[in-house]
Amino acid sequence: VNDEDYDIRYSLARNPALTDYPEIVERLSKDDEWSVRSGLAKNPTIAGSPTVIQTLTSDEDWHVRQSLAANPAIANYPKIIERLSTDKDYEVRYNLATNPAIANYPDIIKTLASDKLPPVRQNLAENPALASFPEVAQALATDEDWRVRQSLADNPAIANYPKIIERLSTDKDYEVRYALASNKALPGSTASSSPWQTTQPVTQVPAI
């Protein structure tokens, strides 16, 4: 934890063994290097450290808050999730939209579904939590951005929503219809029959 090389401290911050060392976790949460704090924010062992989670939620660097937003460890911290859902930096909301931890927070899911930036709604459209939120899935099925509808069409969570499937099957954008046809959770999927791959998982934050 005192090593001059921040890469060493970063590796320590990601170590799952930190559960038994709360004092070290506390120190890492205040490290001078943002990448170290970000590494800690990704560590699932912080689930039992509410003070540390609060510190990371208020971090001045969005990279840290972004990492925390994707961490399932925040599942039992509703106020933290609420704060992250309205973070001023969209990269934070973008990551939160993919987090399975939001499944128990209907209001948060609704907030993200109405986010002003399409990439956030697109990530939410991929979240398996939508299996329990038909109204939100319906809203995303009529989203003005075709990439949002495409992501929803590829989500196995829509398997029990026949009206949404019907709506997407006649979407004006072929990318949406193709994604639906490739959805392995649906009967008649053509996922393995086409030489093209038009839907790709979101792996990095797109530029605005």
C-alpha positions in Angstrom: 0.0 0.0 0.0 3.0 2.3 0.4 4.8 1.2 -2.8 5.9 4.2 -5.0 4.8 2.3 -8.1 1.1 3.0 -8.6 0.8 -0.2 -10.7 1.6 -2.2 -7.6 -1.0 -0.3 -5.5 -3.5 -0.8 -8.4 -2.9 -4.6 -8.3 -3.4 -4.5 -4.5 -6.6 -2.5 -4.9 -8.0 -5.3 -7.2 -7.0 -8.1 -4.8 -10.0 -10.1 -3.5 -8.1 -10.8 -0.3 -8.7 -7.2 0.9 -11.8 -8.3 2.7 -9.7 -9.1 5.7 -7.9 -5.8 5.7 -10.4 -2.9 6.1 -7.7 -0.4 7.1 -5.9 -1.0 3.8 -9.1 -0.7 1.9 -9.7 2.7 3.6 -6.2 3.9 2.6 -6.5 2.8 -1.0 -9.8 4.6 -1.3 -7.9 7.9 -0.7 -4.9 7.0 -2.8 -3.4 10.0 -4.8 -3.6 8.1 -8.0 -7.1 7.9 -9.6 -6.4 4.5 -11.3 -5.7 2.9 -7.9 -9.0 4.3 -6.5 -10.7 3.1 -9.7 -9.2 -0.4 -9.2 -10.6 -0.5 -5.7 -14.0 0.7 -7.0 -14.1 -2.4 -9.2 -13.4 -4.8 -6.3 -16.4 -6.8 -5.1 -14.9 -7.0 -1.6 -15.9 -3.4 -0.9 -19.6 -4.5 -0.5 -19.0 -4.6 3.3 -17.4 -1.2 3.5 -20.1 1.4 3.3 -17.8 4.3 4.2 -15.4 3.4 1.4 -18.3 3.1 -1.1 -19.5 6.5 0.0 -16.0 7.9 -0.5 -15.7 6.4 -4.0 -19.2 7.7 -4.9 -18.0 11.2 -4.2 -14.7 10.9 -5.9 -13.8 13.9 -8.1 -12.5 11.7 -10.9 -15.3 10.2 -13.1 -13.3 7.1 -13.9 -13.6 6.1 -10.2 -17.3 6.6 -10.1 -17.7 4.9 -13.5 -15.9 1.8 -12.1 -18.1 1.8 -9.0 -21.2 2.1 -11.0 -20.6 -1.2 -12.7 -19.7 -3.0 -9.5 -22.5 -5.4 -8.2 -21.1 -4.7 -4.7 -23.4 -1.6 -4.6 -26.6 -3.7 -4.8 -27.5 -3.0 -1.1 -26.9 0.7 -1.2 -30.0 2.4 -2.7 -28.8 5.9 -2.0 -25.5 5.2 -3.7 -27.3 3.8 -6.8 -29.7 6.7 -6.9 -26.8 9.2 -6.8 -24.9 7.4 -9.5 -28.0 7.3 -11.7 -28.0 11.1 -12.0 -24.2 11.6 -12.1 -23.2 14.6 -14.2 -20.8 12.4 -16.2 -22.7 10.1 -18.6 -19.9 7.5 -18.5 -21.0 6.8 -14.9 -24.7 6.4 -15.8 -23.6 4.3 -18.8 -21.9 1.8 -16.6 -24.7 1.7 -14.1 -27.2 0.8 -16.8 -25.4 -2.5 -17.3 -25.2 -3.4 -13.6 -27.4 -6.3 -12.5 -27.5 -4.6 -9.1 -30.2 -2.2 -10.4 -32.7 -5.1 -10.7 -34.3 -4.3 -7.4 -34.7 -0.6 -8.0 -37.6 0.2 -10.4 -37.3 3.9 -10.1 -33.6 3.8 -11.1 -34.4 1.7 -14.1 -37.0 4.2 -15.2 -34.6 7.0 -14.7 -32.0 5.4 -16.9 -34.6 4.5 -19.5 -35.3 8.2 -19.9 -31.7 9.3 -19.9 -31.1 12.0 -22.5 -28.1 10.2 -24.0 -28.8 7.1 -26.2 -25.7 5.1 -25.1 -27.1 5.0 -21.6 -30.4 3.7 -22.8 -28.7 1.3 -25.1 -26.8 -0.3 -22.2 -30.0 -0.5 -20.2 -31.6 -2.3 -23.2 -29.0 -5.0 -22.8 -29.6 -5.5 -19.1 -31.2 -8.9 -18.2 -33.1 -7.1 -15.4 -35.6 -6.0 -18.0 -37.2 -9.4 -17.7 -39.0 -7.9 -14.7 -39.9 -4.6 -16.2 -42.2 -4.9 -19.2 -43.2 -1.3 -19.2 -39.6 -0.1 -19.5 -38.9 -2.7 -22.2 -42.0 -1.4 -24.1 -40.6 2.2 -23.9 -37.2 1.0 -25.2 -38.9 -0.9 -28.0 -40.1 2.4 -29.3 -37.0 4.4 -28.6 -36.1 7.0 -31.3 -32.5 5.6 -31.5 -32.3 2.4 -33.5 -29.3 1.2 -31.6 -31.4 1.1 -28.4 -34.0 -1.0 -30.1 -31.3 -3.2 -31.6 -29.8 -3.9 -28.2 -33.3 -4.7 -26.8 -34.0 -7.0 -29.7 -30.8 -9.0 -28.8 -31.7 -9.2 -25.1 -33.0 -12.6 -23.9 -35.0 -10.8 -21.3 -37.7 -10.0 -23.9 -38.5 -13.7 -24.4 -41.8 -13.4 -22.5 -42.9 -10.2 -24.1 -44.8 -11.3 -27.3 -46.1 -7.8 -28.1 -42.6 -6.3 -27.9 -41.2 -9.1 -30.0 -44.0 -8.4 -32.6 -43.2 -4.7 -32.6 -39.5 -5.3 -33.1 -40.1 -7.9 -35.8 -41.5 -5.1 -38.0 -39.0 -2.4 -37.1 -38.2 0.0 -39.9 -34.4 -0.6 -39.3 -33.1 -3.9 -40.5 -30.4 -4.0 -37.8 -33.2 -4.3 -35.2 -34.9 -7.1 -37.1 -31.6 -8.9 -37.6 -30.8 -8.7 -33.9 -34.2 -10.1 -33.1 -33.7 -13.0 -35.5 -30.4 -13.7 -33.8 -31.7 -13.7 -30.3 -31.0 -17.2 -29.0 -33.8 -17.0 -26.4 -36.5 -16.8 -29.1 -38.0 -19.6 -31.1 -36.7 -19.7 -34.7 -33.5 -17.9 -33.9 -31.1 -17.6 -36.8 -28.1 -16.8 -34.6 -25.8 -19.3 -36.2 -27.1 -19.2 -39.8 -25.9 -15.8 -41.0 -22.4 -14.8 -42.1 -22.9 -11.3 -40.8 -22.7 -9.9 -37.3 -24.4 -6.6 -37.1 -24.8 -6.4 -33.3 -21.8 -6.1 -31.1 -21.7 -5.9 -27.3 -20.8 -2.5 -26.0 -17.2 -2.8 -24.7 -16.2 0.8 -24.3 -17.8 4.1 -23.7 -18.6 5.7 -27.1 -17.7 9.3 -27.8 -20.5 11.8 -27.6 
